[in-house]
Amino acid sequence: MLKKNSLLPFLIWLGLSFAHAKEMSYEKFIRDFDNPVKMFIERAFKTTFPDLDSVRVAHLEGGFSSAQIYTILHKDKKYVLRILPEKFAIERRIAEHEGHKIAASLGVAPKVIYAALNLIS
């Protein structure tokens, strides 16, 4: 069984990475994406954050994930945006989402507040 303490090194690494990541505005961040990914990111941000002017985004580099991972700061709250590679099959995308929901229910991962599962094609 996975214990919360086993995640401690990862969480410390995540915190250190965020401290060194270069922050940018939402407007600058969204420019780097093309449709259809851009459309889904815009929908996620507008649904989650009513005031986009106060959103700051930083790209987390390194690690073992092939996903693009960003930290988002909005009104003193931190969020994580995880974008899976387009090459992932629909089954893998669904499995990763379901796995994360299970981990969140066990208290070893943050709660998913938005998922664009219809991006999966």
NORLINJO-V468638 format. One record per pair of residues at least 12 apart in sequence whose ideal C-beta (glycine too) atoms are under 10 Angstrom apart, sorted by the first residue. I is the first residue (numbers start at 1). J is the second residue. Records with the same first field share a line. If there is no record, write none. Layout:
I->J ; J
This chain:
1->106
2->103 ; 106 ; 108
3->108
4->106 ; 107 ; 108
6->108
7->103 ; 108 ; 109
10->63 ; 64
13->60 ; 62 ; 63
14->60 ; 63 ; 69 ; 71 ; 80
15->71 ; 78
17->58 ; 59 ; 60 ; 61 ; 62 ; 63 ; 69 ; 71
18->58 ; 60 ; 71 ; 73 ; 78 ; 80
19->58
20->58 ; 60 ; 61
21->57 ; 58 ; 59 ; 60 ; 61 ; 70 ; 71
22->57 ; 58 ; 59 ; 61
23->56 ; 57 ; 58 ; 59 ; 71 ; 72 ; 73
24->55 ; 56 ; 57 ; 58 ; 59 ; 70
25->52 ; 53 ; 54 ; 55 ; 56 ; 57
26->41 ; 42 ; 45 ; 46 ; 49 ; 51 ; 52 ; 53 ; 54 ; 55 ; 56 ; 57 ; 72 ; 74
27->52 ; 53 ; 55 ; 57
28->57
29->41 ; 45 ; 55 ; 56 ; 57 ; 58 ; 59 ; 70 ; 72 ; 81
30->42 ; 45 ; 52 ; 57
32->59 ; 68
33->68 ; 83
36->86 ; 116 ; 118 ; 119 ; 121
37->68 ; 83 ; 86 ; 116 ; 119
39->116 ; 119
40->83 ; 114 ; 115 ; 116 ; 117 ; 118 ; 119
41->70 ; 81 ; 83 ; 116 ; 119
43->114 ; 116 ; 118 ; 119
44->81 ; 83 ; 113 ; 114 ; 115 ; 116 ; 119
45->57 ; 72 ; 74 ; 81 ; 114
47->113 ; 114 ; 116
48->72 ; 74 ; 79 ; 81 ; 113 ; 114
49->72 ; 74 ; 75 ; 77 ; 79
50->74
51->74 ; 75
52->74
54->73 ; 74 ; 75 ; 76
55->72 ; 73 ; 74 ; 75 ; 79
56->71 ; 72 ; 73 ; 74 ; 78
57->70 ; 71 ; 72 ; 73 ; 74 ; 79 ; 81
58->70 ; 71 ; 72 ; 73 ; 78
59->71 ; 81
60->80 ; 81 ; 82
65->82 ; 84 ; 85
66->84 ; 85 ; 87 ; 88
67->81 ; 82 ; 83 ; 84 ; 85 ; 88 ; 96
68->81 ; 82 ; 83 ; 84 ; 85
69->81 ; 82 ; 83
70->82 ; 83
78->110
79->110 ; 113 ; 114
80->109 ; 110 ; 112
81->114
82->96 ; 97 ; 100 ; 112 ; 115
83->116 ; 119
84->96 ; 97 ; 119 ; 120
86->119 ; 120 ; 121
88->120
89->120
90->117 ; 120 ; 121
91->120
92->120
93->115 ; 117 ; 119 ; 120 ; 121
94->117 ; 120
97->112 ; 115 ; 116 ; 117 ; 120
100->112 ; 115
101->115
